[in-house]
């Protein structure tokens, strides 16, 4: 029976305008089920209706790109017939309500996305952000349970968590961010594309029984948090043991060529998965909701349709192969239901016990109306937001105390308390684990290595969204370079507040433009990503700081090029590649020590970035580099301390040797986060070679000191500025473990 839009406004997040648009597309009043499908598919979370136009500017093609944005995972070619898949997701809203379950189901969802392209998950990464844990027990509770959720789920399914980042800022107190990325590995000849393009094939729902958990989760993720009881019903329940069975069963089905396509049931459940896979294939279909295997037998059709019960996937199977597929699933004890078929004609019919509940063109349900552009931000050097903050900061007298405070700050200290809870080595591919390099490194079957990293910097992005985002992409690329990898692709995750706020939308537009500009200038494709909006609090009206997270993928050509972060030997020259400038905008030093933004955000030169990365990779390939570390968060002082702590070897540094365009104060020299800079430990016998390679690229560089001893000593000529033992550095750097000791 048809119903009027007025009656449907209760219980739906669709606006009156959207309801009228749906009615116009159908040529009649939509049924309740059609409204429910549109509500899920037209939600911001699923449709990207606010950002779709912006995202078209991102470069998505490259020589290694096999599958780009628009699917459940991006895929790149890594040689010898092997492909690597990558996807990034967030579970921000659910994790703010139920940190354990929200984080765990976030892991499960991104793992299933990797399965949809016919690859097996081999590694997990995460990027998590909370309020200040030093002063907020709520943030400590969130951190502890998010880490436990990620750990328990990842460890249970046998996929190692190999890299991540953790950050604390007051803007995340009520809106924590929980981003999870997954890497998959497969053969190019077994690659699947999630589309149903063969009429007559069958739709098979496999995995957990469908319950009432997570209903209307897509709509929940597309509005600000309210903290109401209704929010709790949108959080799903994790079941990692069923997930492990799904991984093994689907891997066998893919290897045997028994499935045509695979689709995860994520946000929106069947209401999104079925129309999307039909739309990609240019087909129609029949969906029988009464055939779904249920956890709760009294569920209504719309509850079955919108349920986001986890660990469920949709298979498209040739009719003649269905028996063989069911036998594989039975062997793994994976429940299944035959819920429909693919048809010609491009229409979706939804049935319940023989009654037709929906009959509509697939395109009319899937193609959400695009939000009109909301204006253009300025950004870059024209943005004066950061420049209005005074950069005249008083120079501290005791730089030893400052360095120890920096190392002990939650944003810069060791995150071993976090990553020690993760299984980093299951699967035996992990070559560089957390803390051992600037990125994680995994062994590939063809003798090459895969480097992966996640990076974000909301402080700089809040001051200048354009330059802040540029800095994030640049830093991620340098981190891959420091482990010996050439960056071949990135994914992005754009996390912002309410896009109805003009400042939020302007920052979003500037961020996308910055990523596009950097990637076009450097030839790095964007193969996937995610947008998470409405990270704001409906009670206080507070938005999070703009937080683009960049996931970098790099290739290390041979084992000898895998490079660690820690000093290796005593007496080696320490080379700083790049120029040090008085750029404290958005730095940890300015905020922690002075309570200031520190001035304008440092500019980024993509061409210089490329020359630095190319030169450093060449030196690594020649065997001249023993250790490499990006100088970014915390500046040179923190980076040198980390290299000393990791290797148990000290260093003597003379700040007079830094290359700079002008005079530098000692504190600025130690803690500036500006420009692209990489610290290298090189062999004495290769120092001249190092100079020739760097000079050939026209790069500023200098020998700033040598490794050795049991302390980090920093001088300016004869003036001693810092003399701290490795033990003192390590004690300060281990502050998070002391802070969170009671929450393990």
C-alpha positions as CSV (number, residue, x, y, z in Angstrom):
1,X,0.0,0.0,0.0
2,X,1.3,3.5,-0.8
3,X,1.6,6.1,1.9
4,X,2.0,9.8,1.7
5,X,5.2,11.7,2.5
6,X,3.5,13.4,5.4
7,X,2.8,10.2,7.2
8,X,6.4,9.0,6.5
9,X,8.1,11.9,8.2
10,X,7.8,10.2,11.5
11,X,10.6,7.6,11.9
12,X,12.6,8.7,8.9
13,X,15.5,11.1,8.6
14,X,14.6,12.0,5.0
15,X,13.7,15.6,4.6
16,X,10.4,16.8,3.0
17,X,12.4,17.7,-0.1
18,X,14.0,14.3,-0.3
19,X,10.6,12.6,0.1
20,X,9.2,14.8,-2.7
21,X,12.2,13.8,-4.9
22,X,11.6,10.1,-4.2
23,X,8.0,10.5,-5.1
24,X,8.9,12.3,-8.4
25,X,11.3,9.5,-9.3
26,X,8.7,6.8,-8.7
27,X,5.8,8.7,-10.1
28,X,3.7,7.8,-7.0
29,X,3.8,7.8,-3.3
30,X,6.7,5.6,-2.0
31,X,5.9,2.6,0.2
32,X,7.4,2.5,3.7
33,X,10.0,0.0,2.6
34,X,11.0,2.2,-0.3
35,X,11.4,5.1,2.1
36,X,13.5,3.0,4.4
37,X,15.8,2.0,1.6
38,X,16.2,5.6,0.4
39,X,16.8,6.8,4.0
40,X,19.8,4.4,4.3
41,X,21.1,5.0,0.8
42,X,20.7,8.8,0.8
43,X,22.2,9.2,4.2
44,X,25.4,11.2,4.3
45,X,27.3,8.1,5.5
46,X,26.4,6.0,2.5
47,X,25.8,8.6,-0.3
48,X,28.6,11.2,0.3
49,X,26.0,13.7,-1.0
50,X,27.8,16.7,0.6
51,X,31.3,15.7,-0.6
52,X,30.7,13.8,-3.8
53,X,31.4,16.9,-6.0
54,X,34.5,17.7,-4.0
55,X,35.9,14.2,-4.2
56,X,35.8,14.2,-8.0
57,X,38.9,16.4,-8.0
58,X,41.1,13.7,-6.5
59,X,43.5,12.0,-8.9
60,X,42.6,8.3,-8.9
61,X,44.7,6.8,-11.7
62,X,48.2,5.4,-11.7
63,X,50.2,2.6,-13.3
64,X,49.7,0.3,-10.4
65,X,46.0,1.1,-9.8
66,X,43.7,-1.9,-10.5
67,X,40.6,-0.7,-8.7
68,X,40.0,2.8,-7.5
69,X,37.4,4.7,-5.4
70,X,33.8,3.7,-5.7
71,X,34.1,0.1,-4.4
72,X,34.5,-1.5,-1.0
73,X,38.3,-1.5,-1.3
74,X,41.0,0.0,-3.6
75,X,43.4,-2.4,-5.3
76,X,47.0,-1.9,-6.5
77,X,49.3,-4.2,-8.4
78,X,52.5,-5.1,-6.6
79,X,54.2,-7.3,-9.2
80,X,54.4,-11.0,-10.2
81,X,50.6,-11.3,-10.4
82,X,50.0,-10.2,-6.8
83,X,47.6,-7.4,-5.8
84,X,47.2,-5.6,-2.5
85,X,43.8,-4.2,-1.4
86,X,43.3,-1.3,1.1
87,X,40.3,0.3,2.8
88,X,39.8,2.6,5.7
89,X,36.7,3.0,7.8
90,X,35.6,4.7,11.0
91,X,33.3,3.8,13.8
92,X,33.3,7.1,15.5
93,X,29.7,7.5,16.7
94,X,29.3,3.8,17.9
95,X,32.7,4.0,19.7
96,X,31.6,7.2,21.6
97,X,28.5,5.3,22.9
98,X,30.1,1.8,23.4
99,X,33.9,2.0,22.9
100,X,34.5,-1.7,23.1
101,X,31.8,-2.8,20.8
102,X,32.1,0.2,18.5
103,X,35.8,-0.3,18.0
104,X,35.5,-4.1,17.6
105,X,32.8,-3.9,15.0
106,X,34.8,-1.2,13.1
107,X,37.6,-3.8,12.7
108,X,35.2,-6.4,11.5
109,X,33.6,-4.2,8.9
110,X,36.8,-3.0,7.3
111,X,38.1,-6.6,7.2
112,X,34.9,-7.7,5.3
113,X,35.4,-4.9,2.8
114,X,38.8,-6.4,2.0
115,X,37.1,-9.8,1.3
116,X,34.7,-8.2,-1.2
117,X,37.5,-7.8,-3.8
118,X,38.7,-11.4,-3.5
119,X,41.7,-10.7,-1.2
120,X,42.6,-12.1,2.2
121,X,43.2,-9.6,5.1
122,X,46.9,-9.6,6.2
123,X,47.2,-6.5,8.3
124,X,45.3,-3.9,10.3
125,X,46.1,-0.3,11.2
126,X,44.3,2.2,13.4
127,X,44.2,5.9,14.1
128,X,42.4,6.8,17.3
129,X,41.8,10.2,19.0
130,X,40.3,11.1,22.4
131,X,40.1,14.0,24.8
132,X,43.0,14.8,27.2
133,X,43.7,11.6,29.1
134,X,45.7,13.5,31.8
135,X,42.7,15.2,33.1
136,X,39.7,13.2,31.8
137,X,38.7,9.8,33.3
138,X,36.1,9.6,30.6
139,X,38.8,9.8,27.9
140,X,40.9,7.2,29.7
141,X,37.9,4.9,29.8
142,X,37.3,5.4,26.1
143,X,40.9,4.8,25.2
144,X,41.2,1.7,27.3
145,X,38.0,0.1,25.9
146,X,38.7,1.1,22.3
147,X,42.1,-0.4,22.4
148,X,40.7,-3.6,24.1
149,X,38.0,-3.8,21.4
150,X,40.5,-3.5,18.5
151,X,42.9,-5.9,20.2
152,X,40.3,-8.6,21.1
153,X,38.7,-8.6,17.6
154,X,41.9,-8.4,15.6
155,X,43.7,-11.0,17.7
156,X,40.7,-13.4,17.5
157,X,40.5,-13.3,13.7
158,X,44.3,-13.8,13.3
159,X,45.0,-10.5,11.5
160,X,48.0,-8.6,13.0
161,X,47.7,-4.9,14.0
162,X,50.9,-3.5,12.6
163,X,50.7,0.3,12.8
164,X,48.7,3.2,14.1
165,X,48.6,6.6,15.8
166,X,47.1,7.9,19.0
167,X,46.3,11.6,19.7
168,X,44.6,13.6,22.4
169,X,42.8,17.0,22.0
170,X,39.9,18.6,23.9
171,X,37.8,18.7,20.7
172,X,37.6,14.9,20.8
173,X,36.4,14.7,24.4
174,X,32.8,13.9,23.5
175,X,33.5,12.8,19.9
176,X,36.3,10.3,19.8
177,X,37.6,9.2,16.4
178,X,38.2,5.5,15.7
179,X,39.6,4.8,12.3
180,X,40.6,1.3,11.2
181,X,42.4,0.4,7.9
182,X,42.9,-3.1,6.5
183,X,45.4,-4.4,4.0
184,X,44.6,-7.5,1.9
185,X,46.6,-9.7,-0.4
186,X,45.5,-11.7,-3.4
187,X,46.1,-12.8,-7.0
188,X,45.1,-10.6,-9.9
189,X,43.4,-13.4,-11.7
190,X,41.1,-14.0,-8.7
191,X,40.2,-10.4,-8.2
192,X,36.5,-9.8,-7.7
193,X,34.5,-6.6,-8.3
194,X,31.4,-6.1,-6.1
195,X,28.8,-6.0,-8.8
196,X,25.9,-8.3,-9.8
197,X,26.0,-8.1,-13.6
198,X,24.7,-11.6,-14.5
199,X,20.9,-12.0,-14.6
200,X,19.8,-15.4,-13.3
201,X,22.5,-15.6,-10.6
202,X,21.4,-16.0,-7.0
203,X,21.7,-13.8,-4.0
204,X,23.0,-15.7,-0.9
205,X,23.2,-14.1,2.5
206,X,25.8,-15.7,4.7
207,X,27.1,-15.3,8.3
208,X,25.4,-14.3,11.5
209,X,21.7,-14.5,12.1
210,X,19.9,-11.1,11.6
211,X,18.8,-9.4,14.8
212,X,17.7,-5.9,15.9
213,X,21.2,-4.5,16.6
214,X,22.3,-1.5,14.6
215,X,19.0,-0.6,13.1
216,X,19.2,2.8,11.3
217,X,22.9,2.9,12.0
218,X,23.5,4.7,8.7
219,X,21.2,7.5,9.8
220,X,22.8,7.5,13.3
221,X,26.2,8.1,11.7
222,X,24.8,11.0,9.6
223,X,23.8,13.3,12.4
224,X,25.5,14.8,15.5
225,X,25.7,12.7,18.7
226,X,22.9,13.4,21.1
227,X,23.7,10.9,23.9
228,X,20.1,9.7,23.9
229,X,19.1,6.2,24.6
230,X,18.2,5.8,20.9
231,X,21.8,6.2,20.1
232,X,22.7,3.0,22.0
233,X,20.3,0.9,19.8
234,X,22.4,1.9,16.7
235,X,25.5,0.2,18.1
236,X,26.2,-3.3,16.8
237,X,27.4,-6.5,18.6
238,X,30.8,-8.0,17.6
239,X,31.3,-11.7,17.0
240,X,35.0,-12.2,15.9
241,X,34.7,-16.0,15.8
242,X,32.0,-15.9,13.1
243,X,34.2,-13.4,11.3
244,X,37.1,-15.8,11.2
245,X,34.9,-18.5,9.7
246,X,33.7,-16.0,7.1
247,X,37.3,-15.1,6.2
248,X,38.3,-18.8,5.7
249,X,35.1,-19.8,3.9
250,X,35.1,-16.8,1.5
251,X,38.8,-17.3,0.8
252,X,38.1,-21.0,-0.2
253,X,35.1,-19.9,-2.4
254,X,37.2,-17.3,-4.1
255,X,40.2,-19.6,-4.7
256,X,37.8,-22.2,-6.1
257,X,36.1,-19.7,-8.5
258,X,32.7,-20.4,-7.0
259,X,31.4,-16.9,-6.5
260,X,30.7,-14.0,-8.9
261,X,30.7,-11.2,-6.4
262,X,30.9,-10.5,-2.7
263,X,29.4,-7.6,-0.7
264,X,29.7,-6.7,2.9
265,X,26.5,-5.9,4.8
266,X,27.7,-2.7,6.5
267,X,25.8,0.5,7.1
268,X,22.2,0.1,6.1
269,X,22.4,-3.7,6.0
270,X,20.4,-5.3,3.2
271,X,18.8,-1.9,2.4
272,X,22.1,-0.7,1.0
273,X,24.0,-3.9,0.1
274,X,21.5,-5.3,-2.4
275,X,20.6,-2.1,-4.3
276,X,24.3,-1.1,-4.5
277,X,25.6,-4.4,-5.9
278,X,22.7,-4.4,-8.5
279,X,23.4,-0.8,-9.4
280,X,27.1,-1.5,-10.0
281,X,26.1,-4.4,-12.3
282,X,23.4,-2.5,-14.2
283,X,20.8,-5.1,-13.2
284,X,17.7,-5.5,-11.1
285,X,16.8,-8.1,-8.5
286,X,14.3,-9.7,-6.2
287,X,14.9,-9.7,-2.5
288,X,12.8,-11.9,-0.2
289,X,13.1,-10.6,3.3
290,X,11.1,-13.5,4.7
291,X,13.9,-15.9,3.6
292,X,16.5,-14.3,5.9
293,X,17.8,-16.4,8.8
294,X,16.8,-14.5,11.9
295,X,18.0,-14.3,15.5
296,X,14.7,-12.9,16.7
297,X,11.7,-14.5,14.9
298,X,9.2,-11.7,15.5
299,X,11.1,-9.0,13.5
300,X,9.2,-6.8,11.1
301,X,10.2,-6.6,7.4
302,X,11.7,-3.1,7.9
303,X,13.7,-4.3,10.9
304,X,15.1,-7.2,8.8
305,X,15.9,-4.8,5.9
306,X,17.7,-2.2,8.1
307,X,19.4,-4.4,10.6
308,X,23.2,-3.9,10.8
309,X,23.9,-7.2,12.6
310,X,27.6,-7.8,12.0
311,X,29.5,-10.6,10.3
312,X,27.1,-10.9,7.4
313,X,28.0,-10.9,3.7
314,X,26.1,-11.1,0.4
315,X,27.3,-13.6,-2.3
316,X,26.3,-13.6,-5.9
317,X,26.5,-17.2,-7.1
318,X,25.8,-18.9,-10.4
319,X,22.7,-21.0,-10.1
320,X,24.5,-24.2,-11.1
321,X,27.2,-23.7,-8.4
322,X,24.9,-23.0,-5.5
323,X,25.1,-26.6,-4.2
324,X,28.9,-26.6,-4.1
325,X,28.9,-23.2,-2.4
326,X,26.5,-24.4,0.3
327,X,28.7,-27.5,0.9
328,X,31.7,-25.2,1.6
329,X,29.7,-23.1,3.9
330,X,28.3,-26.1,5.8
331,X,31.9,-27.4,6.3
332,X,32.8,-24.1,8.0
333,X,29.5,-24.0,9.9
334,X,28.6,-20.6,8.3
335,X,24.8,-20.1,8.3
336,X,23.2,-19.0,4.9
337,X,19.9,-18.1,3.3
338,X,19.0,-17.9,-0.3
339,X,17.3,-14.5,-0.3
340,X,16.8,-13.6,-4.0
341,X,18.1,-13.4,-7.5
342,X,19.5,-11.0,-10.1
343,X,17.1,-10.0,-12.8
344,X,17.1,-7.9,-16.0
345,X,15.2,-4.7,-16.2
346,X,16.9,-2.6,-13.5
347,X,14.1,-2.8,-10.9
348,X,14.3,-4.0,-7.3
349,X,11.3,-5.9,-5.9
350,X,11.3,-6.5,-2.2
351,X,9.0,-9.3,-0.9
352,X,7.7,-10.5,2.5
353,X,5.8,-13.8,2.6
354,X,4.7,-13.3,-1.0
355,X,3.6,-9.6,-0.6
356,X,5.4,-7.0,-2.7
357,X,6.7,-4.3,-0.3
358,X,8.8,-2.3,-2.8
359,X,9.0,-2.2,-6.6
360,X,11.2,0.6,-7.9
361,X,14.0,1.4,-10.4
362,X,17.4,0.6,-8.7
363,X,18.8,4.0,-9.8
364,X,16.0,5.9,-8.2
365,X,16.9,4.3,-4.8
366,X,20.7,4.4,-5.1
367,X,21.5,7.8,-6.7
368,X,21.1,10.2,-3.8
369,X,20.4,13.8,-4.8
370,X,23.7,15.6,-4.6
371,X,24.0,18.5,-2.1
372,X,24.7,21.8,-3.9
373,X,28.1,23.4,-3.5
374,X,28.2,25.7,-0.4
375,X,30.9,28.1,-1.5
376,X,34.7,27.9,-1.7
377,X,37.2,28.4,1.1
378,X,40.5,30.3,0.5
379,X,43.2,28.4,2.3
380,X,46.9,28.2,1.7
381,X,49.0,31.3,2.0
382,X,45.9,33.5,1.8
383,X,44.4,32.1,4.9
384,X,45.3,34.4,7.8
385,X,43.7,32.2,10.6
386,X,47.0,31.0,11.9
387,X,48.9,34.1,11.1
388,X,46.8,36.1,13.5
389,X,48.2,34.1,16.4
390,X,51.4,35.7,17.8
391,X,54.6,33.8,17.1
392,X,56.6,35.8,19.6
393,X,57.0,33.1,22.2
394,X,59.4,33.6,25.2
395,X,62.4,31.3,24.9
396,X,62.6,28.9,27.9
397,X,65.8,29.0,29.9
398,X,65.9,25.2,30.6
399,X,65.7,23.2,27.3
400,X,66.4,20.0,29.1
401,X,63.2,20.4,31.1
402,X,61.3,21.3,27.9
403,X,62.5,18.3,26.0
404,X,61.5,16.0,28.9
405,X,58.1,17.6,29.1
406,X,57.7,17.1,25.3
407,X,58.7,13.5,25.5
408,X,56.3,12.9,28.3
409,X,53.3,14.6,26.7
410,X,50.6,12.1,25.7
411,X,50.8,13.1,22.0
412,X,54.5,12.5,21.7
413,X,55.3,9.8,24.2
414,X,55.7,6.1,23.5
415,X,52.5,4.3,22.6
416,X,53.8,0.9,23.6
417,X,51.0,0.7,26.2
418,X,48.6,0.7,23.2
419,X,50.4,-1.5,20.6
420,X,51.7,-4.1,23.1
421,X,48.0,-5.2,23.5
422,X,47.8,-6.0,19.8
423,X,49.1,-9.2,18.2
424,X,51.6,-7.7,15.7
425,X,53.1,-10.9,14.2
426,X,50.4,-13.4,13.6
427,X,50.6,-14.5,10.0
428,X,54.5,-14.1,10.1
429,X,54.6,-11.3,7.5
430,X,55.5,-8.5,9.8
431,X,59.1,-7.3,9.3
432,X,59.0,-3.9,11.0
433,X,56.6,-3.7,14.0
434,X,55.3,-0.6,15.8
435,X,58.1,1.5,17.2
436,X,60.8,-0.1,15.0
437,X,60.3,2.2,11.9
438,X,58.5,5.2,10.7
439,X,56.0,2.8,9.0
440,X,55.1,-0.9,9.3
441,X,56.7,-3.2,6.8
442,X,55.2,-6.6,5.6
443,X,56.8,-9.3,3.5
444,X,55.1,-10.1,0.2
445,X,55.3,-13.5,-1.5
446,X,57.3,-12.1,-4.5
447,X,60.3,-11.1,-2.4
448,X,59.2,-7.4,-2.1
449,X,57.8,-5.7,0.9
450,X,54.8,-3.6,1.6
451,X,55.1,-0.4,3.8
452,X,51.9,1.0,5.4
453,X,51.3,4.1,7.6
454,X,48.5,6.3,8.9
455,X,49.0,10.0,9.7
456,X,46.9,12.9,10.8
457,X,47.5,16.4,12.4
458,X,44.3,18.2,13.5
459,X,46.3,21.0,15.2
460,X,47.7,22.2,11.9
461,X,44.4,21.5,10.0
462,X,42.5,23.6,12.5
463,X,44.7,26.6,11.9
464,X,44.9,26.2,8.1
465,X,42.9,23.3,6.6
466,X,44.7,23.6,3.2
467,X,48.3,23.7,4.5
468,X,47.5,21.4,7.4
469,X,46.2,18.7,5.0
470,X,49.3,19.2,2.7
471,X,51.5,18.6,5.8
472,X,49.7,15.4,6.6
473,X,50.1,13.9,3.1
474,X,53.8,15.0,3.1
475,X,54.5,13.5,6.5
476,X,52.9,10.2,5.5
477,X,55.0,10.0,2.4
478,X,58.2,10.8,4.3
479,X,57.4,8.1,6.8
480,X,57.2,5.5,4.0
481,X,60.4,6.8,2.5
482,X,62.2,6.4,5.9
483,X,61.6,2.6,5.8
484,X,62.9,2.3,2.3
485,X,59.5,2.5,0.4
486,X,58.4,4.4,-2.6
487,X,54.9,5.7,-2.1
488,X,52.6,4.2,-4.7
489,X,49.1,5.1,-3.5
490,X,47.2,6.7,-0.6
491,X,43.7,6.5,0.9
492,X,42.1,9.3,2.8
493,X,39.7,9.6,5.6
494,X,38.1,13.0,6.0
495,X,36.6,13.6,9.4
496,X,34.8,16.9,10.2
497,X,32.0,18.4,12.2
498,X,28.6,19.5,11.0
499,X,28.8,20.5,7.3
500,X,25.9,22.8,7.8
501,X,28.4,25.1,9.6
502,X,30.0,27.3,6.9
503,X,33.4,27.2,8.6
504,X,33.3,23.4,8.7
505,X,32.3,23.1,5.1
506,X,35.0,25.6,4.0
507,X,37.7,23.5,5.9
508,X,36.4,20.4,4.2
509,X,36.6,22.0,0.7
510,X,40.2,23.3,1.4
511,X,41.3,19.9,2.7
512,X,40.1,18.0,-0.4
513,X,41.8,20.6,-2.6
514,X,45.1,20.3,-0.7
515,X,45.1,16.5,-1.1
516,X,44.3,16.8,-4.8
517,X,46.9,19.4,-5.4
518,X,49.7,17.5,-3.6
519,X,48.8,14.2,-5.3
520,X,48.6,15.7,-8.7
521,X,51.9,17.4,-8.3
522,X,53.6,14.2,-7.1
523,X,51.8,11.6,-9.3
524,X,50.4,9.7,-6.3
525,X,46.9,8.3,-6.8
526,X,44.1,8.2,-4.3
527,X,42.6,4.7,-4.5
528,X,39.9,4.9,-1.9
529,X,38.8,6.7,1.2
530,X,35.9,7.6,3.6
531,X,34.2,10.7,4.7
532,X,32.8,11.0,8.3
533,X,30.8,14.1,9.0
534,X,28.6,15.3,11.9
535,X,31.4,14.6,14.4
536,X,29.9,17.2,16.7
537,X,28.0,17.3,19.9
538,X,24.3,18.3,19.6
539,X,24.3,19.4,23.3
540,X,27.3,21.7,23.2
541,X,27.3,22.4,19.5
542,X,31.0,21.8,19.4
543,X,32.7,20.4,16.3
544,X,35.9,18.4,16.2
545,X,39.0,19.9,14.7
546,X,39.3,19.1,11.0
547,X,41.0,15.6,10.9
548,X,42.0,14.2,7.6
549,X,43.8,10.9,8.1
550,X,46.0,9.7,5.3
551,X,46.9,6.1,4.7
552,X,50.0,5.6,2.7
553,X,51.0,2.4,0.7
554,X,54.6,1.9,-0.3
555,X,56.7,-0.7,-2.0
556,X,60.2,-1.7,-0.7
557,X,62.0,-3.4,-3.6
558,X,64.4,-5.7,-1.6
559,X,65.2,-6.8,1.9
560,X,68.4,-4.8,2.3
561,X,66.3,-1.6,1.8
562,X,64.1,-2.1,4.9
563,X,65.3,0.7,7.2
564,X,64.8,1.1,11.0
565,X,64.4,4.3,13.1
566,X,66.9,3.5,15.8
567,X,70.6,4.4,15.8
568,X,72.7,1.4,14.9
569,X,76.3,2.1,15.7
570,X,78.6,4.5,17.6
571,X,80.6,7.1,15.8
572,X,78.4,7.5,12.6
573,X,77.6,10.9,11.1
574,X,74.1,12.2,11.6
575,X,72.8,13.9,8.5
576,X,69.8,16.2,8.4
577,X,68.2,16.5,5.0
578,X,66.2,19.7,4.5
579,X,66.2,23.2,5.9
580,X,65.1,24.2,9.4
581,X,63.0,27.3,9.6
582,X,61.3,29.2,12.4
583,X,57.9,27.5,11.8
584,X,56.0,26.7,15.0
585,X,52.5,27.0,13.7
586,X,50.4,24.1,15.0
587,X,53.4,22.5,16.8
588,X,53.2,20.5,19.9
589,X,55.9,22.8,21.4
590,X,53.8,25.9,20.9
591,X,50.7,24.4,22.5
592,X,52.3,22.4,25.3
593,X,54.9,24.9,26.5
594,X,53.3,28.2,25.6
595,X,49.6,27.5,25.2
596,X,49.7,29.1,21.8
597,X,49.0,28.1,18.2
598,X,52.5,29.3,17.4
599,X,51.8,31.2,14.2
600,X,51.1,30.3,10.6
601,X,51.2,26.6,9.5
602,X,54.4,25.8,7.6
603,X,54.1,25.7,3.8
604,X,54.7,22.5,1.8
605,X,56.6,22.2,-1.5
606,X,55.6,19.0,-3.2
607,X,58.5,19.3,-5.6
608,X,61.0,19.5,-2.8
609,X,59.3,16.6,-1.1
610,X,59.7,14.5,-4.2
611,X,63.4,15.4,-4.5
612,X,64.0,14.6,-0.8
613,X,62.2,11.3,-1.0
614,X,63.9,10.3,-4.2
615,X,67.4,11.2,-2.9
616,X,66.9,9.3,0.4
617,X,65.5,6.3,-1.3
618,X,68.5,6.3,-3.6
619,X,70.9,6.4,-0.6
620,X,69.0,3.6,1.1
621,X,69.2,1.5,-2.1
622,X,73.0,2.1,-2.2
623,X,73.3,0.8,1.4
624,X,74.6,4.1,2.7
625,X,71.8,4.6,5.3
626,X,71.8,2.7,8.6
627,X,68.8,4.5,10.2
628,X,66.2,7.1,9.0
629,X,63.6,9.1,10.9
630,X,61.2,11.8,9.7
631,X,61.4,15.0,11.7
632,X,57.9,16.3,12.2
633,X,55.8,16.1,15.4
634,X,57.9,17.4,18.2
635,X,60.6,18.6,15.9
636,X,64.3,17.6,15.7
637,X,64.7,17.3,19.5
638,X,62.0,14.6,19.9
639,X,63.1,12.8,16.7
640,X,66.7,12.5,17.9
641,X,65.6,11.3,21.4
642,X,63.4,8.6,19.8
643,X,66.4,7.4,17.7
644,X,68.6,7.3,20.8
645,X,66.0,5.5,22.9
646,X,65.3,2.9,20.3
647,X,68.9,2.0,19.7
648,X,70.3,2.6,23.2
649,X,72.9,4.8,21.6
650,X,73.3,8.5,22.3
651,X,74.2,11.4,20.0
652,X,76.1,14.7,20.1
653,X,74.4,17.5,18.1
654,X,75.6,21.0,17.3
655,X,72.8,23.4,16.3
656,X,75.2,25.6,14.5
657,X,75.4,23.0,11.8
658,X,71.7,23.2,10.8
659,X,70.9,24.6,7.4
660,X,68.6,27.6,7.7
661,X,67.6,30.7,5.8
662,X,68.4,32.9,8.8
663,X,69.3,32.8,12.5
664,X,67.4,30.3,14.7
665,X,66.7,30.4,18.4
666,X,67.7,27.3,20.2
667,X,64.1,26.3,21.1
668,X,62.9,26.9,17.6
669,X,65.8,24.8,16.2
670,X,64.9,21.9,18.4
671,X,61.1,22.0,18.2
672,X,60.1,23.5,14.9
673,X,57.9,21.1,12.9
674,X,58.2,23.0,9.6
675,X,59.3,21.8,6.1
676,X,60.3,18.4,4.9
677,X,63.2,17.0,6.9
678,X,64.6,13.5,7.4
679,X,67.4,12.5,9.8
680,X,69.8,9.9,8.5
681,X,72.5,7.8,10.2
682,X,75.0,7.2,7.5
683,X,78.2,5.2,7.3
684,X,81.4,7.3,7.6
685,X,82.7,5.8,4.4
686,X,79.5,6.8,2.5
687,X,79.4,10.4,3.7
688,X,80.8,11.8,0.5
689,X,78.5,9.7,-1.6
690,X,75.6,11.0,0.5
691,X,76.7,14.6,-0.2
692,X,76.9,14.0,-3.9
693,X,73.4,12.5,-4.1
694,X,71.8,15.2,-2.1
695,X,73.7,18.0,-3.9
696,X,72.6,16.5,-7.3
697,X,69.0,17.0,-6.2
698,X,69.7,20.6,-5.1
699,X,68.8,19.8,-1.5
700,X,70.0,21.6,1.7
701,X,71.7,19.2,4.1
702,X,74.3,19.1,6.8
703,X,76.1,16.8,9.2
704,X,74.6,17.9,12.5
705,X,76.5,15.5,14.8
706,X,77.5,11.9,15.5
707,X,76.1,8.9,17.3
708,X,77.8,7.6,20.4
709,X,77.7,7.6,24.2
710,X,74.8,7.0,26.5
711,X,73.2,10.4,26.4
712,X,71.7,12.9,24.0
713,X,73.9,16.1,24.0
714,X,72.8,19.2,22.2
715,X,75.1,22.3,22.0
716,X,75.5,25.5,20.1
717,X,79.2,25.6,19.7
718,X,80.6,25.5,23.3
719,X,77.3,26.3,24.9
720,X,75.6,23.2,26.3
721,X,71.8,23.2,25.9
722,X,70.8,19.6,26.6
723,X,72.6,16.6,28.2
724,X,70.2,13.9,29.1
725,X,70.9,10.2,29.6
726,X,69.0,7.6,27.5
727,X,67.5,6.4,30.8
728,X,66.1,9.9,31.5
729,X,64.8,10.2,28.0
730,X,63.2,6.7,28.2
731,X,61.5,7.4,31.6
732,X,59.9,10.6,30.3
733,X,58.9,8.8,27.0
734,X,57.1,6.0,29.0
735,X,54.5,8.3,30.6
736,X,51.4,6.8,29.0
737,X,52.1,3.5,30.6
738,X,52.2,5.1,34.0
739,X,49.1,7.2,33.2
740,X,47.1,4.2,32.0
741,X,48.5,1.6,34.3
742,X,45.2,1.1,36.1
743,X,43.2,0.8,32.9
744,X,45.0,-2.1,31.2
